[in-house]
């Protein structure tokens, strides 16, 4: 099994990384392979709704999004980490995720998702809710921990002093590992849920 971790902080080794790395250690103990990619400092433009991805099978912009898409398709779980800026996730990360999820048309059903957020003080739950929406629109079960998946620290490295936050990351990783393994067993025995033909309606006719 494999988990792809996306670090959305422009500080590759900052507090968001500390939270994600704490999860990595648990995944390793569970025999789950991990790969972490950092996108927070990349020059990533937002989606322009050109729908070229429906023709080419990938985003029209050749950057980290298309590279991550290949890894996303084969992973069993996805963890997204972000610092909190003005009560929301890093805008670069949001642009990255918007294009990643929209331009990839493979079935994401039952890939397990989780997000973690880091901040000095406030705005954590708002960013947490924002990121979870990427999973729930895609049929992905969302792993939960013992609290909202957050860690505190302003200066790089301060998150190591947040004992409760670090424990939350470990709990989240353990729960996510259990859920991924449970999903694998369920798929083996029952298969994926049957899907109806998609119905799309517009609010304005």
Secondary structure as the mmCIF struct_conf table of DSSP 4:
data_model
#
loop_
_struct_conf.conf_type_id
_struct_conf.id
_struct_conf.beg_label_comp_id
_struct_conf.beg_label_asym_id
_struct_conf.beg_label_seq_id
_struct_conf.end_label_comp_id
_struct_conf.end_label_asym_id
_struct_conf.end_label_seq_id
STRN STRN1 UNK A 2 UNK A 7
BEND BEND1 UNK A 10 UNK A 11
TURN_TY1_P TURN_TY1_P1 UNK A 12 UNK A 13
BEND BEND2 UNK A 14 UNK A 14
HELX_RH_AL_P HELX_RH_AL_P1 UNK A 15 UNK A 29
TURN_TY1_P TURN_TY1_P2 UNK A 30 UNK A 31
STRN STRN2 UNK A 33 UNK A 38
TURN_TY1_P TURN_TY1_P3 UNK A 40 UNK A 41
BEND BEND3 UNK A 42 UNK A 42
HELX_LH_PP_P HELX_LH_PP_P1 UNK A 45 UNK A 47
TURN_TY1_P TURN_TY1_P4 UNK A 52 UNK A 52
HELX_RH_AL_P HELX_RH_AL_P2 UNK A 53 UNK A 56
BEND BEND4 UNK A 57 UNK A 58
BEND BEND5 UNK A 60 UNK A 61
BEND BEND6 UNK A 63 UNK A 63
HELX_RH_AL_P HELX_RH_AL_P3 UNK A 64 UNK A 74
BEND BEND7 UNK A 76 UNK A 76
STRN STRN3 UNK A 77 UNK A 85
TURN_TY1_P TURN_TY1_P5 UNK A 86 UNK A 87
STRN STRN4 UNK A 88 UNK A 89
HELX_RH_AL_P HELX_RH_AL_P4 UNK A 91 UNK A 103
BEND BEND8 UNK A 106 UNK A 106
TURN_TY1_P TURN_TY1_P6 UNK A 109 UNK A 110
STRN STRN5 UNK A 112 UNK A 119
BEND BEND9 UNK A 120 UNK A 122
HELX_RH_AL_P HELX_RH_AL_P5 UNK A 124 UNK A 136
TURN_TY1_P TURN_TY1_P7 UNK A 137 UNK A 139
HELX_LH_PP_P HELX_LH_PP_P2 UNK A 140 UNK A 141
STRN STRN6 UNK A 142 UNK A 142
HELX_LH_PP_P HELX_LH_PP_P3 UNK A 143 UNK A 143
BEND BEND10 UNK A 146 UNK A 149
STRN STRN7 UNK A 150 UNK A 152
BEND BEND11 UNK A 154 UNK A 155
TURN_TY1_P TURN_TY1_P8 UNK A 156 UNK A 157
HELX_RH_3T_P HELX_RH_3T_P1 UNK A 158 UNK A 161
HELX_RH_AL_P HELX_RH_AL_P6 UNK A 163 UNK A 190
BEND BEND12 UNK A 192 UNK A 192
HELX_LH_PP_P HELX_LH_PP_P4 UNK A 193 UNK A 194
HELX_LH_PP_P HELX_LH_PP_P5 UNK A 196 UNK A 198
BEND BEND13 UNK A 203 UNK A 203
#
